[in-house]
Amino acid sequence: MISKIVDSLAAAVAGIADGATVLVGGFGHVGAPNELCEALAETPARELTVVSNNAGGGEIGLAKLLKSGKVRKIVCSHPRSAEGYVFRELFEAGRIELEINPQGTLAERMRAAGAGIPAFYTPTGFGTRLAEGKETREIDGRMYVLEKALHGDVALIRAH
């Protein structure tokens, strides 16, 4: 098996290319790969799409990556928090795109991608603004929204 152990944070994020979709682990600050997000902020990679449970807080980790201006779009469940002013300022200035997904739907979109499932139907979000522009379908008398798999090019996780 090829070893994927590297000597530095910079080496860990060195291969992330412009336009990459970066899956970021953690739940709020718990388990967030802050050091890797900060290392990514120091690379030349641009036009990134970040997939995360939230949009970061303060000016560390994911928030620092957002503040670097390298993230074009964020896909998350909880974009707003008391300390999420970096995201809020970027969004209000029109400098970052936001796609909101219910938490379970977000997790299932990533799981589906890993399992080779291109899309799935879910009742979550039907009849709300989250379903606007998406295919819907009635199955056995219940309405569903088609959600496409969410593929990542790389995942950043916190580990020891």
C-alpha positions, 0 to 999 in steps of 0.5 A: 500500500502507498503511504499517504503520510506527509511531513507538513500541512503544506505538503498535505494540501499542495495538490489541491487544484483550482476549482476543486471541491473540498469536503471539510469535516467537523461539526462547528468547531468540534473536529474541524481541520482548522490547520489544514484549512489554514494551510489551504488558504496559503496555497495558490488554489482558487475558485474552490467549492467548500462542502461543510456542515457550517461556514466557520467562525471567528477568523480561524480554520474554515473562516480563515480560508473563506477570508482568503478569497479563494472560495467561490462557493460553500455548500452547507447546512448552517451558514450563519452563527454568532461568530460567523461574521466572515461568511456573512460579510462575504455573502452580503457583499456578493463575494461568495455563493451559498447552497444550503442543504438540510444536514441529512441531505448533505450527508446523504449526497456525499454518501451517494457519491461514494457509493456510485449513486448519481441521485436520490429522492428525498421528501426533505425540502419539498415545498420549500425554497430549497426545492426551487429549480429541482426535479420533484416527483410523487411516489406512492402519494408522497412528494419528493425532491431529486438531490444529486450526488455531491462529489469531492475532489479532496476531503480535509479531516482532523486526525492524530 
